Amino acid sequence: MELKNKIFEQFILQNLFGKNYTSAYNKISKVLHVNDRVLSSAINELLTEKKIKLKNKRYVCEMEPVSGILHGNKNKFYLETKEQHKFIQISNPNGAKDGDVVSAYIFKDSAKDIAVVSSVLQKQDEYFYGRVVQLKSNAIILIDGDNNRILLPTDEISKSCVGKNVCVKLESKKDGQVPTGSIYKIYGNANDPIAENVTIAEKHGFRKDFNKDVLKELDLIPNEVTEDELKDRVDLRKLNIITIDPKTCKDMDDAVYVEKLKDGYRLVGAIADVGHYVKLGSNIDKEAYKRGTSCYLGDGVYPMLPEKLSNNICSLNENVDRLVMSIAIDFDNYGNRIRYSIKPAVIKSKHKLSYDIVDQIYLKENNMDKQYADIKTQIDTMFDLYKILAKEREKRGAIFVDSKEPDYVLDETKTVVEGVDDHSALLSTKIIEAFMIAINEAIGDFFIKNELLTLRRVHFSPLDAQINELNLVLKRFNLPLVNKSVKSYQHVLNVIKDKPYEEYITYNLLRSLQKAIYSPQIYGHFGLASKDYIQFTSPIRRYPDLVAHRILHSYLTNKNYSPSYEELDAMGLHLSKKELDAKDAEIESNNLMNAIWAENHIGERLTAKIFNIEPSRIVVQSGLITFVIPMHDFLKQGYRYDRSRQCLKRYDNKLLKITDSLPIIIQKADRTKREITASCDFNYNNELNDDKIL
């Protein structure tokens, strides 16, 4: 039986039956390199089981194909079957891509099913998003941010959409010709930030609204916690528990409490019990899985869950009962975890705090320490515990990076960006990050000790090629080199602290790392130097966290929800992709909002720092905003690009290099390209830089 399965697998993998191919006996023998006796025995078994049949001296596949949707990328694909709604690993996609509806053959490989695509039944439609413009030739086209151009029909619909953001469905694409398409959806005026952000969101698969099936299920969900729901839950409503989030946050999925113990500290984390309301397999659940994550753009949040859940019954709002999964962790005075306990609970948050308020309480600014006198001691204790946990993480080599997250301030009309703030610069953001990491690691430890399978947050060590490329940059700055040890990365970050090139080196360090993914495998997290890490603390806005909640809750209540490895692996592929989609959308939205801000600052002079030097342009940064300066501006001043040293050298040996400061003037803001062009004000400072080549 084992030999037959192996040979049948070879049939499939060699495409003998994929796409309805057939093969003669001698061809099969040549491909498989087996003798006649072995091959005849295996073929007879397959004929007996009616998996294949002989027709005109050729063997033809007799199996009934199944249809489903293909999920995955690169070398790993799964088939989501429509008939039984399960995930089956694909051994050969035969050219099909993520999202295609396919026909596939399923066969046994040892104890599990394997599938091979036989044909594509329906390709995923290609859509393009951008601005409709009319050329002098009267041709109407769509231009998107990647400079793709789609020719539209010169009908009344297309003409009425000139100057608007739209979605275009591709109709035909031939080599050497401009592709053609038709308008599928209209978003609104291209100069409207809200319409432009909606375009960006939908381009990457995110929406603010929900379908009627989801809305119908919402009617069955209560608006407040009932007494019946408190059964078998620990009552933590008397605990002085608080939420700390950005000031505009409405989807609060974590609350914390910290107290000083005789020999250490206790951290209590309360995480919204989303799984209590979002039932597995419901329409709400299916839509949440499809979205994968909430997406935060310049005009607000594109939520994974409807507002009734995300902002109300699941959100840990102030002074109302909320259902949670609670975890109490005891640490010693050195930040080592001593013990923890996990239980379903109910809480009543005492304060809804923003990061800036917490900073002011701690620093005793604006009388906030007196206004929040009831929690001032707890805030101080939180900072004390944070400092201890940070030292423990640094000791094991975890990478500390202060990421910059912009907050855009819009005017009353919602069409003008008045300012760009950086809430990540606040001290309290580090507190919550440290506490959530500690909670996620404790939960991960529980899953390992109890041999529970779930989706983990996996971060592999960097590849050799990435390390080599990074070390070339580090050598130019005479910095220590890195290896596959996470401590070598943290050592570089410590060395560059407060140096002029800190931001540039940090960028290159992060770029050398592999992207984190979701997987059921226990690979560990390189960046956090953690072997137990999973994501558990944001079930309102991340579906992998909701998966972990369901498995944990099922285990604690003696229920039987335990998804298979294959199901989790397939989920991981989809959810990793959705996370990248959200990140791409957020970056594009930030670039758009920056361009909108720059439109009202044309002609202003700023001081910027050179962030990158490319053959055709110089990239500079001022605060959180990036500008590009065409290279020809510098060539006219006598500079030449030195590729080997990645700097500009003038005829009199004066240099411009990465991290140097430049006076710039804002020249142009292009919303379509999401780009701001500037010029260097050479007259402002003729002695730009006298440094020597590194």
N, C-alpha and C positions, 0 to 999 in steps of 0.2 A: 504493500500500500504506500509505504514511504517513497519507494522508487517511482511509482506511478505519479504521485503528486509532484515529485521533482521534475519528471519529464513533462508533465502537463504544464507546469510553471514555465519550463523552457519554451514550450509551444507559444505561450502567451507573450513572454518577454521578447521573443524573436519576431513578433508580429505575424506569426503564421495564421492566426485566427483573428487578429485585430483587423478592423476594416474589412471583414469578410474575406480575407485572403485564404487561399487553399494551398495545400502542399502535397506533392507526391511522396511516396515512401522513401525513395532514394535521397530526396532533398532533406527530409527530416533526419535521416540517418547521418547525412553529411554535416548538418548543423549541430547535432547533439553529440557526435563522436562516440556512439555506443555500438556494440555489436548487434547482429541480427536477432539473436536469441532474447537479449534484454529488451530491445526495442519492440519486437513482436509481442512479448508478454505485456509490456506496458500499453501498447496500442490496443491489444485485445481487451484489457481491463477498461479502457476508455470507451471502446465500442460497446462493451457489455453494459456499462453505466449510461450509455446513450449520450455521452458528452461529445463524441465525434461520430461521423458516419462516413462511409466510403461512397463516393459519387464520381463516376467517370474516371476511376483509378486515382482519385485524389481524396484526401481526407478533409472534411468540412466540419466546422464547429456546429454542433447540434444544440448547444446551450441557449437558453432563452436570455437575452440581454435585459438588463434593468436600466431605467432612466433615473437621472438625478442631477444635482448641481455640483460642479467641480469647485473645490476650495483649495487654496494653497498657492505656493510660488516656488520658483527655482526647482529644486529636486524633490520637493515633498508635496504631495497632493492627497486629498481625500475626496471621496464621493459621498455626498449627502443624498441618500436614497429617498425618493418620494413615497415609495410604498410602505417602508417600515420606519422611516425617519431615523436612520442610524448612519454612522460614519464608517466608511471602509477605506483602508489605505489603497492608494493607486500605485501600481508598479510601473505603469507606462501610460502617460496622458495622451500620447499620440498627437501632440501638437495642440491639444485643447488648453484653454487658459482659465484662470480664476474667474468664476461667475458664469462660465458657459454651461448650458444644459446639454448633457451628453448621454449616449447609450454606452453601456459597459458590460463586460462579462465578469462574473464573480466566481472564484474558485478557492479551494482550500489550500492553505500553506501551513502545514503542521496543524496548530489548533485555531488559527485565525483565518478570516476571510481576506482575500486579496482581489483587487479588481484591475482590469485593463480597459481603457477606453477603446471602443470600436468605431464610434463616429460622433461627430458634433451635431446635435439636433438643432440647437439655436445658439448662435454666438451672442455674447453680451454686446448690446448696442454701444456704439461709440458716440460720446457727447462731448461738445466743446463749449466753454463758457467764456464770455468776453463782451466787448463793446461793438455795436453795429456802426459802421461808418460808410459814407458814400464817397466814392472816388470821382475824380474829374471825368472819367470815362463813363460815368453813370452806373458803374458796377457797384453793387452793394455787397459788402463783405463783413465777416466777423473777424476781429483781431483780439487774440487772447494774450495773457501775460507772457506766454512763451513765444510770441511772434508767429504763431500759427495763423494762417488766413484761410477762411472758408467762404467760398462764393455762394451768395444767396440769390434766390429768384427775385427779379425786379418787379414784384407784385406789390399790392397795396399794403400787405402785412409787413413786408420787409421795409418799405419806405416809411411806414409809421413808426418803425423801431429804430430808425437812425438816431444815434445819441443815447440809446438805452442799453442796459445790460440784459443779455438773453442767454438762453441755453439753445444750442444748435445741434440737431441730430445729423450725423454724417450720412450722406446718401450715396456718394460715389467717390472713389479715390484711385486715380490712375497715375502711373509714373509720368513725370514731366508735366503734369497738369495741376492747376489749382483745384483742390477737392471741393465738392459741392455739398450743400446741406440745406436743411429747412429749419425754420424757427420752431422750437419745441415748447419753450416757456419764456415769458417776459417777466423780468424782475423789477424794472423801474429805471428812473433816470440814472445815467452813468455817473453823475456828479453827486448822487445821494449816498453817503457813507453806509447807511443801513442797507440799501439795495445792493451795494457792492459787497458788503459782508455776507449777505444772504447768498449772493452768487458764489462767493468763495466757499461758504459752508456746504452748499449743495453740490458743488464741484467735487468736494472731497467726501460726500456721502452723509452729510449731517443736516438736520432740519430742526426747526423749533416746534412745528405742529405735529400732531399724532393722528393716525387714521381712526375711523369710526369704531372699529372693533376694539381698539385700545380704550377709547373714550367711553364705550359702553361698559367695559369692565370696571372703569374707575368709579362708576355709580355704586358699585357693590362694596367699595372700600370706605370704612368709617372716617369721619373727620376728626375724631378724637379717640383716645385710648379708653376702652371700656373695662369695667371691673373683671369681667370674665377673662380678659386677656392677661390679667396679672397672675393667674394661677401658675404655680411652680416657678415664679420669678423672684429673685432677690430684690428687696425694696431698698433702693439707694436714694430715695427722694429727699432724705434729710442731709445728705452729703453736700458739702459746699462745692459742687461741681460746676465748671464754667466752660464756655466755648470761646476759642480764639481763632479768628479768621480775618481775611481782608474785609475792609469796612463795607464793601458792596455785596458781600456774600449772603446768599439766601438759602443755600443748600448745605447746611451744617451737619456733617455726618460723624464728627468726633467731638467728645467733650472730655476734659481731664480734671483730675484732682490730685494734689501732691501734699504729703505731710512728712514731717521729720520724725523718724523713729529713734529709739534709744541708741541703736547700733547701725543706723542707715536711713533709708528713705523708702516711702511707699508711693508708687504711681498707680492711680486708678484710671484706666481708659474706658470710656463708654462709647461704643461704636453702634450707629443706628442699625437696628435689626430689620433691614430691608427685606430679607427673605421671608419674614413673617407676613408681609403684605404682597410681595411679588411671587406668586406661586409658579413653580416649575411647569413649563409648557403652556402657560397662559399667553394670551395675545400681548399683554404688557411685557412679559418675559421674552417672548420671541422678538419683539421690537427692540428691547433693551440689548439683547444679544447681537442683533443686526447692527445697531449703532456702536456697541462695544464700549464706548466711553462718552462722557460729556466733552464738548468742545467749547473753549472759551476764546471768543473773538472780540474785536474792538467794539462791537455794538452789544455785547452781552453773551450769555451762555446759550448754547444749543444742547439741550439736556438729553441724557440717556433715558431718564424717566420723566413722566409728565409732572407738571408743577404741583398737582395735588399731593404727589408723593415726595418729590425732591425738595419742595419748599415748605411743605406742611406736615403731614402725618409722619413722614420719615425724618424730617429735619429736626435737629435737637434744639428747638426754639426755646426762648426764655420763658420760665414760669409756667410750663405746661408739662403734663406727663408724657413721657416718650419711652418706647420699648427699645432696649439695647442688648447687645452682647457685651458684657463687662469683663475686664481682665485686670486683676490686681497683681502688681509685680513689686516684690521687695528687693531692694538693692543694698549692698553694704556701702560703707563710706568711700569705697574705691570704684563704685559703679559696676561691680560684679553682680549679676542676677543671682539671687539666693533661692527664691521660690516664686511661684505664681499660681493663681487660680482663675478659672474661666467659668462664667455662669450667665445664663439669660437673666436680665434684670429690668427694672424700671427706674428712670431718673426724672428729676425736674431741675433743669439747668437754672442756676441762680443768676448768671449774668451772660449776656451776649457781648463779648468784647472784640474789638478790632486790634490788629497788631500795634497801631500807633497809640491806642489808649493804654495797652499793657506796658509799652515802653515808657509812657508818661507816668504811670503808676510806679514803676520800678525806679525811675530817675527822679521822682517827686517833682514833676513839672506840671504847671497849670492847675495846681491844687488837686490833681487827680488822685494822689495818695490819700487825701482826706475824703474825697467823694466816694472812693471805693475802700474805705477803711476796713470793711468786713473781710476783704480778701487781700489786703496789702501784705500781710505776713505770708500768705500762701504764694503770692506772686514772687516774693523774695526767695522763698523755698524752692520754687520752680527754677529760678535762675541758678540757685546753688546746685540743684540736681543736674541741670543742663551742663554746667561747667564740669562736673564730675563725669557725666556720661561722655562728654566731648573728649576728655582726657583718655578715657578707656578706649574709645574708638580710635583716637590717634595712636595709642600704644599698639593696637593690633594692625595699624597701617591703613585704615579706611581713608578714602580720598575726600577731603573737604573742599567744596567749591561753592562760592557765593554766586549763584546764578542770578541774572538780572531779569526781572519780570516787569514790563511796563504797564502802567495804569493810564488809560487815556481819558482826559477830561473834556467832555463835549459841551458846547453851548446849549442854550435852551432849544434851539431849532434842530439840534442833533446833526447839523451839517458841517460844523466847524470844530476842529480839534484845537482846544485852547491851551492844552498843556500835556506833558508826558511825565508822570511820576514813577518812582521806583520804590514799590512797597517792600521789595526783597531786601532793601538796605536796613530794615528795622531789626533790632536785636531779637525781638520775640519770635520772628519767623524761624530762627535757629532752634528755639526752645521746642516748638511744635514739631519741627522736623526730627529732632533728637528723640522726642517722646514717641512719635509714630514709628520710627525705626525700631526702638526698643520693644514696642508692642508687636510689631510684625515679626520680629525675631523670636519672641516668646511663643507666639502662635505657631510659627514655623517649627519650633522645637516640639510643641505638643503634637503636631502632625507626624513628625518623624518618630517620636517615642511610641505613638499609638499606631504606627504603620498605616497612616491614612494617605491615600493618593489624592492629590489636588493639583491645581495649576500653581506653579512657582514662578517667582521673578528671577530669571536666570540671566547672569551677566558673565560672559566668557572672558578669559584673559586676552589681551591684545595679540594679534598675529605678528609673526616675525617681521613681515614687510612693513607693517604699521609702526612697529618699534624702531626699525631702521630709519624710516622717513622722519619720525619725531626726533631721533638722535642727531640727524643732520641739522635740524633747527637748533637744538640745544647746544651743539658744538659752536654755532655761530655766535652764541651769547656766552660762551665759556661756562656753561652750566653742567651740573652732574648729569650723566647719561642714565637712561632707564633700562629696565629689563622686565621680565614677566612677573616680577614681584610687585605687589601693590604698594609696598613700603617705599620702593624706589620712586614711584609717582608722587607719593605724599612728601618725600624728601625734597623733590624739585619744587613743589608748591610752597613748602616752608622757606626754601632758599629765595624764591622770587617775591615773597611777601613784601608789599609796599614798594617794589621796584617799578621803574617806568615801563618796563616790558611785561609786567605781571599779567595783564589782560591778554596780551598776544600769546604768551607762552601757555597760559591756561587754556586758551582756545585750541592751540595745537595739541595739548595734552588730551583734551576731551575728544578731539577729532581722531586721535590715534586709537581710542577705545572702540570696541565693538558695541553695537546697539543691544540693549537688554531686550529679552523676549519673554514670552510666557510659555512654559513647558512643564509637563508632569515629572520630568527628570530632575534629580537632586544634583545639580551642578554647582550650586553656590552662586554668590554675587561678588564678583571681583572688586568692583568699585567700593562696596561697603565692607569688604574683607569679612564677609559673613557666609556661613555655610547653611544657615537655617532660614534665610529670609524668604518670606512670601508677602504678598500684598493683601491686607485684610481691612485696613482702616478707612477706606473710601468706597463703600458699597453703593452709595447713591450715584457716584459718577464713574465707577470702574466695574465692568462686569466680572473680571477675574476675582475681585474681592467678594462679589456676591456668590460666586461659585464656592469659594472657601467657606463663607458663612453657612451655606446650605449643608455642606459636608460636615462641618463642625457641629452645627445644630442637630443634624441627623444622628451623629455619633453620641452626643450628650443626652439625647432623648430616646435612644435605642430604636431609632428608625432605620430604614435600609437604603438611603440614597447614597450610592457609591458608584459614580460614573467610571467606565472602563478607561484604561490607558489610552486606547485608540480614540475614544470620544474626547478626552481631555487634550490629547495631542492635536486633534483637529480644531478644537476650540482655540488652542494656543496659537495656531497659525492665523486664524481669522482675527483674533483679538490683538495679536502683535501688529498685524497689518492696520487695523483700525486705529491703534495708538499712533502709528506713523502717519496715517492720514490726518489725524487731529493735530499732530505736531506741524505737519506741512501747512495745514489750514491756518494755524495760529501764527506761523512765521509770515505767511503771505498777508494775513490780515494786519499784522504789526507793520509790515512794510507799506501797506496801503495807508494806514493811519498816519505813519510818519510822513508820507508824501502829502496827505491832506494838511497836516500841520505845516509843512514847508511852504505850501501855496500862499500862506499869509505871512511868510517871512522872507520872500524873495528880496535879494539885495542886502540882507543883513550879514554882518561879519561875525564869525565865531572862531574860537580856537579849537582845532581838532587834532587828533593824534593819528599818524599814519598806521593803519592796521594791516595793509597788504599792498605789495607792489607787483603789478602784473604787466605784461608787455604792452597792453593797450590802455591801461588806466591805473590810477592810484585809488585805493579804498581807504577812507579816513572815517574816524568816529568822533562824535562830540556828544558826551552823555550817553544816552541810549539810542542815538540816531546815527545811521550810517550814510555817508555821502560818497559819490564817485567823482573823480577829477580826470578828464581825458589826458592821456599821456602827452598829446601834442602840445598842451599848455607848457609842459616842462621842457620838451624838445626845443621849443622856440626860445627858451631861456638858456640854452646851451647845455642842458643835462642829457645824459645818455643812460640807457637802462643796462645795468650790470646783472645779467641773469644769475651768474654763479654766486654772487654775494647778495643778490636780491636787494639792490639799492640803486640810487640814482647818483651819478658822478658828473660834476660839471667840469668844463675846460680848465678851470683854475683849481681843480682838485677838491672843491667843496662838495659835501655829500648830503644826501637825504636818504634816511634809512627808516626801517620799521621802528615804531615807537616815538619818532621825532614829532614835535608839535609844529603845526602849520596854521597861519591865519588864512581862513577861507571865507568866500562870499557865496551865499546860496544863489544859484542861477536859475534852476528849473526843477519843477516837480512833475513827474510823469506817473499818473495813477495806473495807467494800463501796464506799464513795465514795472510798477511798484518800485520806483527808483528816484533818487534825488541827485541832481547834478550840481556840482559846485566848482569854483575856480580858486586857485591859490592867489592870494593878494601879495604879489611879489613886491609891490611898492610899499607895503606896510612894514616890512622888515627885510632889508636886503641881506643881512647877515643871518640867513636862515639856519645854518648849521655848519660848524667847523670841525665836527668829529671826524676821526679817521675811520677807515674801513675796519670792520670787526674781523 
